[in-house]
């Protein structure tokens, strides 16, 4: 077994998702994940504190990119325009690898209450990162919190649409950034109709 390869994190995620799909989350151990990935327990724990966190891989990066996008929006940007900038900035991390894993990730989460709870905490973390970034721009509450929550909902909507697209590079395939912008605009329109 090779001691180090640069794709260890991806290999652990794939192995975990395969095992969660085959035998269920509760019946899968860290030992089985590392064996399937061809890695060691110490490598696993360098990347993840426990098996539940495998499915939240990238949350810190996503939160950081959302916040950086909001912070980097033009000074005159409205709160929603800043959120849109955050979504566009974060969209760049989504690769064909993410799309390939999306159906298995969704199935694993749907089959486990513990993973559903972890997924909900991930959404809370993303909203908190965006809210903080908006507050740092001078957006007061509750506007900062509401804009961030709409951003999270737009992200979830865009991710669901993006992950359902065909892997082929067809003309009708939309990128994650375009889908996030579209979802955010849809939500803004719906919100104005809630009188």
N, C-alpha and C positions, 0 to 999 in steps of 0.2 A: 504494500500500500504506500502510495506517495505521501510524504510527510506534509507537503504544502502545495496547494494549487490555488490559484486566484479565484476560483469559482466555488469555494467551499460554502458560502452562504446560500447561493442558488441551489447547490446540490442538496443541502439540508432542507431547504423549503420544498423542493421537488420530492425528496424522499418522504418527508412528513405528509405532504398532500397525498402521495400515492398510498401510504399506509392508512391515513385517515379514511380514504375512500374505500380501501379494501377491507379494513377490519374495524373501522370506527375510531373516533378520537379517544374515547375512554380506554379502549383496548390496545392503544399504541403507547409504547414506552420510548424514552430517550435512547435507550440502548438499541432498540430496533431501528430508530431513525438513523443513528450514526452507522449502524451496520449496513443499512440499505445505501447510505450515501458513501460508504467506504471511507469514513472519517473516524476520529476519536471523540470520546466524551468531552475531553478538554477543548477540542475545537468547537463542539456544539456550544459549550458554555462560554466560550469567547464571543460568540455571536448572539446567544439568546439565554436569558435567565431560566427559562423553562419551556416546555413544549407548547404551551398556549401562546407564547410570544412569537413563535415561528410565523404565525399567520398575521401578525402585526408588523412584520418586517418592513422597514422603510417608513414607519409612521413618523419617526423623528425627522427624517429627511423631508418628508412631505410637509410637516408642520413648519419646518425652517423655510422651505421654498415658498410656501403660502405667505408667511410673514415677510420674507424678503421682497416678494412681489408687491405686497401692500405698501411696504416702506418705500419702495422704489417708484411707486406711482407718482405722476406729476403732482406738484404741491396743490394745484387747483382742482385735483380730481375729487369727485364726490365719494362718499363712503362706498357706494356700489361700484363705482368705476375702479376704486382701489381694490375691492374684492375681486373684480374681474381681472385686474393685473396680477393678483395673487394666484388665481386659478390658472391663468396663462403661464405663469412662471413655473408652477408645479406640474403642469401638463407634460413638460419636457422629459420627466423621468419615466414615463410610461412607454414601455418597449413591447415588441412582439412576445417576449418572454412573459411579461405581465398578462398579456391577453391570452396566451396559451394556458396559463394557470387559472384564469378567472373562473371558468365553470367548476373546476374542482374545488377552488377556494370557496365559492358560493355554496356548493353542496356540503362541504365540511362544516361551514358555519351553520347552515340550515339544520344539520343533523345533531348539533350539540348546543345545549343551553349555555354551557360555560363559554363556548366560542361566540355565541350570540352576545353574551354579556361583554366579552372582550372587544367585540366589534363595536358595540355601543360606546364603550369607553374610548375607543379610537376616535369616534365621531366627536365626542366631547372634547378630546384633546385637540383635534383640528379646529374646532370652534373656539376654544380657549386661545390658541395661537393667533387666530385671525382677530379675535376681539382685542387681545393685547396689542397687536400691531396697529389696529385702528385707533385705539385709545392713545397710543404713542403719536399718532398723527393729529391728535386733538379732537377726535370724534367722541362726543359724550355718550354716556349710557342714557337710555336703552338703545340708541341708534347703533352703537358699535356692536352690541350683542345681537341685535336683530339682523344687521348686515352680515355678520359672521355666520349666523344660523342659516340664512338664505344661501350663503356661500357653500356651506357644508351640504345642504340639500341639492344645490346645483352640481357640486362635485359628485355626489352619489348618483344623481340622475345621469350625468355625463358618463361616469364610469360604467354604469349598467348598459347604456347605449353603446359605448365604445367596445365593451367586452363581447357584445353580441354580434358585432360586425364580423364579416368574413375575414379570414387572414389574408386573402388575396389582395393585391394592390389594385383593386378596381377603382374606376373613376368616381364611384359614388361613396367610397370610403371616406369618412370624416376623421380628422385627427382629434385627439383628446381636447386640445385647446379650443378648437372650433365648437365641439360639442358642449364644453363647459360654458363658453360664451352664450351659446344658444339656450342652454338650460337656465342660465342666470337671467337672461332676457325674458324667457317664458315665465319664470317665477315672479319677476318684477311686474309683469303685466297682470298676472293673476292676483298679486298682492294689492294692486291698485283697484281691482274689482271687488275686494272684500270689504264692502262698506256696510 
